[in-house]
Amino acid sequence: MRGAVIHAPGDVRFETLDDPKILKPTDAIIRTAVTCVCGSDLWPWRGLDATDEAHPMGHEYVGFVEEVGAEVTAVKPGQFVVGSFATSDNTCANCRNGWQSNCLNREFMSTCQAEYVRIPHAQGTLVATDEVPGEEFWPGLLAVSDVMGTGWYAADAAEVKPGSTAVVVGDGAVGLCAVIAAKEMGAERIIAMSRHESRQKLAREFGATHIVTERGDEGIARVKDLTDGIGADSVLECVGTAEAMRQALHSARPGGNVGFVGVPHDVAVDGQELFFSHVGLRGGPAPVRRYLPDLIERVLGGHIDPGKVFDLTLPLEQVAEGYQAMDERRAIKALLKP
């Protein structure tokens, strides 16, 4: 088969790889329907995460089951399935508590920008649709495997409630999906922090009621202006930088909550400051598997369309262009078709 391999910062190649095989009775092999480039893939692309040796890339996927191990009964060959970037057996104590992304047997997917993918813990990780969905639904279901599930977790962790005010920090695919989540959870006001016109437009389409273009102290002041000087009930941090986290914490009201899902880079939280702010803080890798059945139903029912975050579609062989376009902000998110 063929797939994406990163060799060094700015150097992703489309190469011939070994076909995946069933290694454990809990594995499945899927044929990729569509995959994509994630914003978090840009960390190694930009050299901010080290690439010590060449390795495959990608952690978002939907596809058709080709083969299953002897212990996999929940899905079968021919079915269309959606999974998560973090595998889970869905039976351990952490999974039963709803934290499948902290499964005691967790593995992080990392080979999905390819024609075929081995899925560990397939019994607990994969969710099959009742029938093969039309191709028009594939982008939305692909979004559910990570960015929509992660945006949903940001809103859940920030405890967005009906009638509340939510601020979304970040206008990438996760941030835009977080706007959808806040809207679905009933937020009355959704303040999207964005400097890019095309992303502002999509945020509005997804449910944002206000756009704040300022950053740093000016952005915090603007949020305070919009909330009578108090701050927002919920803040959804979807970037992962120190500036974004500071902006999130200072945009929340006393007693408000911050849900942070951007992978932290050089982020440090002042314990004394957090203590006196009365702001709640929760984040981490999203337990996407917890949300999959609900989000799949919302996509297939036409209630949400997170697939709109894919504003560039490329053949899988042009995966390097997907990285380049996202790095240069020519695209929000690149969809790849094998």
KAFENRA-V766636 format. One line per field, one symbol per residue. phi: phi as a letter, one per 20 degrees, with the letter a starting at -180 (. if undefined). A space follows every 10 residues. Layout:
# KAFENRA-V766636
phi=???
This chain:
# KAFENRA-V766636
phi=.caecedagm cdcececfff cfdcfeecdd efebbaddgf ffgfgenedf dfbfbfcobc acadfdbcff eecfcbgnfe ccccfdfbfm cfgfffendf fcgfdgcefb ceebfccedf lfgeeeceff bfffffeggf fffffbffff fffgfffelf cgnedcddeo dffffffffg ffffengecc deebddgfff ffgfffpfdc cdefcmffff ffffgeclne oefccdecco effffffffe eefgnecddd cfffclecdf ffffgeemee cbapfffggg eggffgffff emfccffffe dbdcfgfdgf fffffffele bfbeeddf
